[in-house]
Amino acid sequence: MTKYTKILLPTLYLGVIAVMVMSVILVLSGVKSYISETPTYEWTLDNVFEETTVPVAKETNENIIRPYIVDGVKVYRYFYDFESDDEKKQMDSLIVYGETYMQNTGVDYSSDEIFDVVSILDGEVISIEDNEIYGKVVKIKHNDNLISVYSNVKDVLVNVGYKVSQGEMIATSDKYKLDTNVNSLLHFEVYYKEKAIDPESMYTLSVSDLK
């Protein structure tokens, strides 16, 4: 190895090392400059979702539906209207239980076949009881002022506290023990502000009309 080689190699190594060190310094300087010039963002779940998400409203049918969805169901006994001038309709709206006559506070729907009973609106089941005349009774609260009552039913599919959807099956109709000629019957009542109203008068209404 010559004298020049001994001097040249260390000098070359030092030059390479110096270039590498300068490269690292330049890279770090550029990163620091980029960070200092870039706006600071605070990324949290609240920030991400607060401005970019749009609440999706539940699509519900506001129109009140009948408590059944099959054909062949008819009115067996109408609501007793105290203000009606139709005496025959009033007489036909009386319930005979033994020697007692009672005004019908709902509408009785009958059919030749057992039929599904559905909720007229979204709501919450608030009670399920047994009644001497109408057997099993399911009561659903739809808002602070509106309650529907489904009596003379069987095979109940809901429990107290259950959130029911409009049109959802809650039970089936049952035989009517006060009249053996009726194969299947649902006694249906609606209470608005704690007062019984004629169910047949509300199927053209929406839930907003009864708030």
C-alpha positions as CSV (number, residue, x, y, z in Angstrom):
1,M,0.0,0.0,0.0
2,T,1.5,3.3,-1.1
3,K,1.8,6.4,1.0
4,Y,-1.0,8.2,-1.0
5,T,-3.4,5.3,-0.5
6,K,-3.0,5.4,3.3
7,I,-3.9,9.1,3.2
8,L,-6.7,8.9,0.6
9,L,-8.8,6.1,2.1
10,P,-9.4,7.7,5.5
11,T,-10.2,11.0,3.8
12,L,-12.7,9.2,1.6
13,Y,-14.4,7.5,4.6
14,L,-14.6,10.8,6.4
15,G,-16.2,12.4,3.3
16,V,-18.8,9.7,3.0
17,I,-19.7,10.0,6.7
18,A,-19.9,13.8,6.4
19,V,-22.3,13.5,3.5
20,M,-24.5,11.1,5.4
21,V,-24.6,13.3,8.5
22,M,-25.5,16.3,6.4
23,S,-28.3,14.3,4.7
24,V,-29.8,13.4,8.0
25,I,-29.6,17.0,9.3
26,L,-31.4,18.2,6.1
27,V,-34.1,15.6,6.4
28,L,-34.8,16.4,10.1
29,S,-34.8,20.1,9.4
30,G,-37.4,19.6,6.6
31,V,-39.6,17.5,8.9
32,K,-39.4,20.1,11.6
33,S,-40.3,22.9,9.2
34,Y,-43.3,20.9,7.9
35,I,-44.6,20.2,11.3
36,S,-44.3,23.9,12.4
37,E,-46.1,25.2,9.3
38,T,-48.9,22.6,9.3
39,P,-52.1,23.6,11.2
40,T,-52.8,21.7,14.4
41,Y,-55.9,19.5,14.4
42,E,-57.5,17.9,17.4
43,W,-59.0,14.6,16.3
44,T,-61.6,13.2,18.7
45,L,-64.7,11.1,18.1
46,D,-66.9,14.0,19.0
47,N,-65.2,16.2,16.3
48,V,-65.4,13.5,13.7
49,F,-69.1,12.7,14.2
50,E,-70.5,16.1,15.3
51,E,-70.1,17.8,11.9
52,T,-70.1,15.0,9.4
53,T,-73.0,12.8,10.5
54,V,-76.6,13.5,9.7
55,P,-79.3,11.9,12.0
56,V,-81.5,9.5,10.1
57,A,-85.2,9.8,11.1
58,K,-87.1,6.6,11.5
59,E,-89.6,6.2,8.7
60,T,-93.0,5.4,10.2
61,N,-96.5,5.5,8.8
62,E,-98.4,8.2,10.8
63,N,-101.8,7.0,9.6
64,I,-103.6,4.9,12.1
65,I,-104.3,1.4,10.8
66,R,-107.0,-1.2,11.7
67,P,-106.1,-3.8,14.3
68,Y,-106.2,-6.5,11.7
69,I,-104.7,-7.0,8.2
70,V,-106.7,-9.8,6.7
71,D,-109.8,-9.7,4.5
72,G,-113.1,-11.1,5.7
73,V,-113.2,-9.3,9.1
74,K,-116.3,-7.3,9.7
75,V,-117.9,-5.2,12.4
76,Y,-120.0,-7.4,14.6
77,R,-121.0,-4.7,17.1
78,Y,-120.4,-0.9,16.8
79,F,-119.3,1.7,19.3
80,Y,-122.2,3.0,21.5
81,D,-122.6,6.7,20.6
82,F,-124.6,8.6,23.2
83,E,-125.1,11.4,20.7
84,S,-126.5,9.3,17.9
85,D,-130.1,9.6,16.8
86,D,-130.1,6.1,15.3
87,E,-131.9,4.1,18.0
88,K,-131.5,0.8,16.2
89,K,-127.7,1.3,16.0
90,Q,-127.6,2.2,19.7
91,M,-129.6,-1.0,20.5
92,D,-127.2,-3.1,18.4
93,S,-124.3,-1.5,20.3
94,L,-125.4,-2.9,23.6
95,I,-123.6,-5.9,25.1
96,V,-125.9,-8.4,26.9
97,Y,-124.2,-10.1,29.8
98,G,-126.6,-12.2,31.8
99,E,-129.4,-9.8,32.7
100,T,-127.1,-6.8,32.3
101,Y,-127.0,-4.4,29.3
102,M,-123.8,-2.5,28.8
103,Q,-122.9,0.2,26.2
104,N,-120.1,-1.0,24.0
105,T,-117.1,1.3,24.6
106,G,-115.3,-0.1,21.5
107,V,-115.9,-2.0,18.3
108,D,-116.2,-5.8,18.0
109,Y,-114.7,-7.2,14.9
110,S,-115.6,-10.8,13.9
111,S,-114.6,-13.3,11.3
112,D,-115.4,-16.9,10.4
113,E,-111.7,-17.7,11.0
114,I,-109.2,-16.9,13.7
115,F,-107.3,-13.8,12.5
116,D,-104.1,-12.0,13.5
117,V,-104.4,-9.0,15.7
118,V,-101.9,-6.1,15.1
119,S,-100.9,-2.9,16.7
120,I,-102.5,0.2,15.2
121,L,-99.4,2.3,15.8
122,D,-95.9,2.1,17.4
123,G,-96.2,1.9,21.2
124,E,-95.4,0.1,24.4
125,V,-97.3,-2.7,26.0
126,I,-98.3,-1.4,29.4
127,S,-100.6,-4.3,30.7
128,I,-101.8,-7.8,29.9
129,E,-104.8,-8.9,32.0
130,D,-107.6,-11.4,32.1
131,N,-111.2,-10.1,31.9
132,E,-114.3,-11.9,33.0
133,I,-116.1,-11.1,29.7
134,Y,-113.4,-10.7,27.2
135,G,-110.7,-13.0,28.4
136,K,-107.2,-11.9,27.6
137,V,-106.7,-8.1,27.3
138,V,-103.6,-6.3,25.9
139,K,-103.2,-2.6,26.4
140,I,-100.7,-0.5,24.4
141,K,-99.7,3.1,25.1
142,H,-98.9,5.1,21.9
143,N,-98.3,8.5,23.4
144,D,-99.3,10.4,26.6
145,N,-102.9,10.8,25.4
146,L,-103.5,7.7,23.3
147,I,-104.1,4.1,24.4
148,S,-105.4,1.1,22.4
149,V,-106.9,-2.0,24.0
150,Y,-107.2,-5.4,22.4
151,S,-109.6,-7.8,24.2
152,N,-110.9,-11.3,23.6
153,V,-107.5,-12.4,22.2
154,K,-105.3,-15.5,22.7
155,D,-101.8,-16.6,21.8
156,V,-100.3,-13.3,23.0
157,L,-96.9,-12.7,21.6
158,V,-95.8,-9.7,23.6
159,N,-94.9,-8.9,27.2
160,V,-95.4,-5.8,29.4
161,G,-92.8,-3.3,28.5
162,Y,-92.3,-4.6,25.0
163,K,-91.9,-1.9,22.3
164,V,-94.3,-2.8,19.5
165,S,-94.2,-1.5,15.9
166,Q,-97.2,-0.5,13.9
167,G,-98.7,-3.5,12.1
168,E,-96.8,-6.0,14.3
169,M,-98.8,-9.0,15.3
170,I,-99.4,-9.1,19.1
171,A,-102.0,-11.9,19.4
172,T,-104.8,-13.7,17.6
173,S,-108.6,-13.3,17.9
174,D,-110.5,-15.8,20.1
175,K,-113.9,-17.4,20.3
176,Y,-116.6,-15.2,21.8
177,K,-118.1,-16.9,24.8
178,L,-121.1,-14.5,24.9
179,D,-122.3,-15.7,21.5
180,T,-121.5,-19.2,20.4
181,N,-122.5,-18.3,16.8
182,V,-119.4,-16.1,16.5
183,N,-116.4,-18.1,15.6
184,S,-113.8,-15.5,16.2
185,L,-113.9,-12.0,17.7
186,L,-111.7,-9.0,18.7
187,H,-113.1,-6.4,21.0
188,F,-111.1,-3.2,20.3
189,E,-111.1,0.0,22.3
190,V,-109.3,3.3,21.9
191,Y,-108.9,5.9,24.7
192,Y,-107.9,9.5,23.9
193,K,-107.2,11.6,27.0
194,E,-108.8,8.8,29.1
195,K,-112.1,9.0,27.1
196,A,-113.3,6.1,24.9
197,I,-113.6,7.1,21.3
198,D,-115.1,5.3,18.3
199,P,-112.3,3.4,16.6
200,E,-114.2,3.5,13.3
201,S,-113.9,7.3,13.3
202,M,-110.1,7.4,13.5
203,Y,-108.8,5.3,10.6
204,T,-108.6,8.4,8.5
205,L,-106.6,10.2,11.1
206,S,-102.8,10.4,11.8
207,V,-101.1,10.0,15.1
208,S,-100.4,13.8,15.0
209,D,-104.2,14.4,15.2
210,L,-104.3,12.6,18.5
211,K,-101.4,14.1,20.5
